[in-house]
């Protein structure tokens, strides 16, 4: 048998073996009962509900177990985890997760808004304004993230932030 025929036969065998292996792994996941959604179909409702109730630890647990374990670079999950950490007073840890969210999706409007609010809490108005500038570029006709961050910056006076906790916003009708 010519040398080229042997290489083609070997390549064909390797391709078939790889396809068979993928099939086995896929079937093993199905048999094991592991069922997780495609990244675009993730339901964040449990995290949002926990956050709305001020149960930030519960939200973080859900995000870590149900989403970040499977999709460690999911910008929305990272953003919500950072938001929860920020509202628990863990500012430097929150900053780390906002940065990760923005590395995963530099145009994530929520992460830009909330990170800007964190910058204000940390006394860094210039960084918050830089995030606002990014939001102007992303939504030149305005968007919720832009309006919220702009309002937070306007409340920032003399290096001190007039901060309203999420639970206080809800009671005030916001």
C-alpha positions in Angstrom: 0.0 0.0 0.0 1.4 3.4 -0.9 2.6 5.7 1.9 -0.1 8.4 1.2 -2.9 5.8 1.4 -1.7 4.8 4.9 -1.8 8.4 6.0 -5.3 8.9 4.7 -6.5 5.7 6.3 -4.9 6.7 9.6 -6.4 10.2 9.4 -9.9 8.7 8.7 -9.5 6.3 11.6 -8.5 9.2 14.0 -11.5 11.3 12.8 -13.9 8.5 13.4 -12.4 7.8 16.8 -12.8 11.4 17.8 -16.4 11.5 16.7 -17.1 8.3 18.6 -15.5 9.8 21.7 -17.6 13.0 21.5 -20.7 10.9 21.1 -19.8 8.9 24.2 -19.2 12.0 26.3 -22.5 13.6 25.1 -24.4 10.4 25.9 -22.7 10.1 29.3 -23.9 13.6 30.2 -27.4 12.7 29.2 -27.3 9.4 31.1 -25.9 11.1 34.2 -28.9 13.5 34.1 -26.8 16.6 33.9 -29.0 19.2 32.2 -27.7 22.8 32.1 -28.9 25.4 29.7 -27.1 27.0 26.8 -25.4 30.2 28.1 -27.9 32.4 26.2 -30.8 30.6 27.9 -29.8 31.1 31.5 -32.6 32.1 33.9 -31.3 34.7 36.3 -34.7 35.0 38.1 -33.7 33.3 41.3 -30.6 35.6 41.7 -32.7 38.7 40.9 -35.4 37.6 43.5 -32.8 37.0 46.2 -31.1 40.4 45.5 -34.5 42.2 45.5 -35.1 40.7 49.0 -31.7 41.7 50.2 -30.5 38.0 50.4 -27.1 38.7 48.8 -25.5 35.5 50.1 -28.3 33.4 48.6 -27.9 35.2 45.3 -24.1 34.6 45.3 -24.6 30.9 46.1 -27.1 30.5 43.2 -24.8 32.3 40.8 -21.7 30.3 41.8 -23.4 26.9 41.8 -25.9 27.3 38.9 -24.1 29.5 36.5 -20.4 30.4 37.2 -19.5 26.8 37.7 -20.5 26.1 34.1 -19.9 29.5 32.6 -17.1 31.2 34.6 -16.9 34.2 32.2 -20.6 34.9 32.1 -20.7 38.7 32.4 -24.2 39.0 33.8 -23.5 36.4 36.5 -20.2 38.2 37.4 -22.0 41.5 37.5 -24.7 40.2 39.8 -22.1 38.6 42.1 -20.2 41.9 42.2 -23.5 43.8 42.9 -24.2 41.5 45.8 -20.7 41.7 47.2 -20.9 45.5 47.0 -24.2 45.6 48.9 -22.6 43.4 51.6 -19.9 46.0 52.0 -17.1 43.9 50.4 -16.0 46.6 48.1 -12.6 45.4 47.0 -14.0 41.9 46.2 -16.9 43.5 44.3 -14.4 45.5 42.2 -12.6 42.3 41.3 -15.8 40.8 39.9 -16.9 44.0 38.1 -13.5 43.9 36.4 -14.0 40.3 35.4 -17.5 41.1 34.1 -16.2 43.9 32.0 -13.3 41.7 30.7 -15.9 39.2 29.6 -18.1 41.9 28.0 -16.6 45.4 27.9 -20.0 46.8 26.8 -22.1 45.4 29.7 -24.1 48.4 30.7 -25.1 47.1 34.1 -21.6 46.4 35.1 -20.5 49.8 33.9 -23.2 51.5 35.9 -22.7 49.5 39.1 -18.9 49.7 38.9 -19.3 53.4 38.6 -21.5 53.5 41.7 -18.8 51.4 43.5 -16.2 53.9 42.4 -18.3 56.6 44.0 -18.5 54.6 47.2 -14.8 54.3 47.2 -14.4 58.1 46.6 -13.2 57.9 43.0 -15.5 60.3 41.1 -13.1 60.4 38.1 -13.4 56.7 37.5 -17.2 56.8 37.9 -17.3 59.6 35.3 -15.1 57.5 32.9 -17.7 54.8 33.2 -20.4 57.3 32.5 -18.5 58.4 29.3 -18.4 54.8 28.2 -22.2 54.5 28.7 -22.7 57.7 26.6 -20.9 56.0 23.8 -22.9 52.8 24.2 -26.3 54.4 24.4 -26.1 58.0 23.0 -29.8 58.5 23.3 -29.7 57.5 27.0 -30.5 54.2 28.8 -31.3 53.2 32.3 -27.7 52.5 33.2 -26.6 55.9 32.0 -29.4 57.7 33.9 -28.8 55.8 37.1 -25.0 56.4 37.1 -25.5 60.1 36.2 -27.9 60.5 39.1 -25.4 58.9 41.5 -22.6 61.1 40.3 -24.8 64.2 40.8 -25.5 63.0 44.4 -21.8 62.8 44.9 -20.8 66.0 46.7 -17.5 67.2 48.2 -16.0 63.8 48.0 -18.8 62.1 49.9 -21.5 60.1 48.3 -25.2 60.4 49.3 -25.8 56.7 49.0 -29.2 55.0 49.1 -29.1 51.3 49.9 -31.2 49.1 47.6 -33.7 48.3 50.4 -34.2 52.0 51.1 -34.7 52.7 47.4 -37.5 50.0 47.3 -39.2 51.6 50.3 -39.0 55.0 48.7 -40.7 53.7 45.6 -37.5 53.5 43.5 
